[in-house]
Structures are given as structure tokens and as C-alpha cells.
Amino acid sequence: MSTTHIGVAVLWSLVGLFVILITATAIYSVLKRTRPATDFTEIGLRIRSWWVMVSIFTLAMLLSRVVSLFFFAFISFLALKEYLSIIPTRRADRRVLLWAYLAIPLQYFWAGVEWYGMFIVFIPVYVFLFLPLCMVVVGETRDFLRSAGTLHWGLMTMVFSISHVAYLLVLPPAGDSGAGGAGMLLYLVFLTQSNDVAQFLWGKSMGRRKIVPSVSPNKTWEGFLGGVGTTTLLAVLLSGLLTPLSLPLAFVAGLLISAAGFVGDVTISAVKRDIGVKDSGNLLPGHGGIMDRIDSLTYTAPLFFHFVFYLYY
């Protein structure tokens, strides 16, 4: 099994993720023994799910670039499937949904062959125009606009946005960084997930003032600002290892990822609250479904991708 496609820096960074997980597991075990009266069930479930997610992510990264692309395409498939399972759809649109699913392998193929022109317009332009045509051919006009809007929004967030992660992977090395696209991919994913954890921990420990109580009652200004500070600090510290970003640009990237991650989180929360569900699924114990885990990434992935693409490519 060759790991030359990801570089030594990325390999050691992946090792670092397991060190963090081992440390978290050890702390969890100590807390369970020293505080038997406190319920740490949710934390335990989250840690176990993180072990599974990090292990699968690491395996996909190590095997080959093609496997990694298939992995992210599968994530988009699961996310779109989960989205369509909780969003009401018309019976008449079943054939249209097939075309929506078929857009996933094509979108990731454009990323894999580095055809940026087609990658950037395929879903926002061609699929956007094609799916309503399919709906017109079906002949059902009742709730036409609601159905078209629901389907397009799902494709844009669960497929188009997430596919930017895959395109990051295939980008060649830029600047002084030898980590290449794989390094920037790991940088993005780690900071996005760390931002979620940091905002949760800061909010739990110090949160008082609500930001959007009608959308996400647990989100506080203290949690948000703590997450921004933590994520920005990590962005600066890791930039030299995984990216070509200078320290000022890494600072901007940290602000971008932390703020965008928050917006992505509350946006998906608004969707779930509109539908009346707490979690999008139960695939990941302690985390909910795939949508619950990639909600922040739906915003951070395209914004960070175009940030580095504009600067270096």
C-alpha cells in the first residue's frame, strides 16, 4: 500500500488524529471512574463514533486517490439520501430523483479529472436546468416550485458543496508546501470538525447569551467566539505543515472556516427545525446522521476551496 500520494506531513497528521482520540478516550475513562454519578453516555457515544469516522477517513486517504474520491462521493450519496428521506417529495418525482443521484458520480468524475470548468457549472447550471425539464415531462404541476427548489437545494449542499473537498484532494502542491491537495483537505476537515467541538465545549462551559435561540437554542456568543479563537489559532499553527498559506493568510482562513462552519451548522439546523426533526438520522451514535456531521462542511468546503484556488491556482 503506497502512501506517496498524500505525503509525509499528511501521514504524520493522521497519526496525530489517533493520538488525540487516544487521549480523549483516556480522559473519558478517568472521568467515568472519578465521577460515577455523572452521566457521560453521550460523550462516550461521540468518542466511539469519532473512532469509526477517523478510521474510515484515514483508510480512504491511505489507499489511493481514486478510493478517496469514491469515499467522498459515497458521503454525498448518503447525505442526499438522508436529506430526501426527511424532506417531503412528490410521488411523481421518483424518476427525477434517479437523475439527481446520477449527478453524483459525474460531479466527482469532473473533480477526479481536474476539469474545473465543468466541475463548477455542472450542478449549478446543467443539472439546475435539466431536472425541471424532467419534472415538466412528468406533467405534475402541483407543488412544482416547492419540489424543484427542495431538490436543487439538496444537490447544491449535499453534493456540489461537499464535492469541493474531493477537488481539494487532487490539487497539485503550491508554494512551499509539499503536502499538496491532501494536506489542504486534511487542514479543512480537521479545522471544520475542531470548530464544531470547540464551539460545543466553549458553549457548554461558558455559554450564556443565545445567538439564534429560535433556530439552535444551544448556540451562544461565548461558544461561537471561543470556537473562532480556537480554530483560528489551530489554523495558524498547522498552516506551515499542511498548506502553502502564510501566517496572515492562515489567520484569515481560520476566521473563514470558523465563521462559515457556524453558519452551515445553524442553516442545517433551520432545515431540521422546519421539518420537525432533531437529528437527520441515527447512523452515527452521539452525532445523529450524515447531515448532522457534514453540516458545517457544506459551507466551509466551497469557501475554503475558492479561497486557496484564487490565491494559488
Buried (B, 14 or more C-beta within 10 A) or exposed (E): EEBEBBBEBBBEBBEBBEEEBEEBBEEBEEBBEEEEEEEBEEBBBBBBBBBEBBEEBBBBBBBBBEEBBBBBBBBBBBBBBBBBEBBEBBEBBEEBBEBBBEBBBBBBBBBBEEEEEBBBEBBEEEBBEBBBEBBEEBEEEEBBEEBBEBBBEBBBBBBBBBBBBBBBBBBEBBEEBBBBBBBBBBBBBBBBBBBBBBBBBBBEEEBEEBBEEEBBEBBBBBBBBBBBBBBBEBBBEBBBBBBBBBEEBBBBBBBBBBBBBBBBBBBBBBBBBEEEEEBBBEBBBBBBBBBBBBBBBBBBBBBBBEBBBEBBE
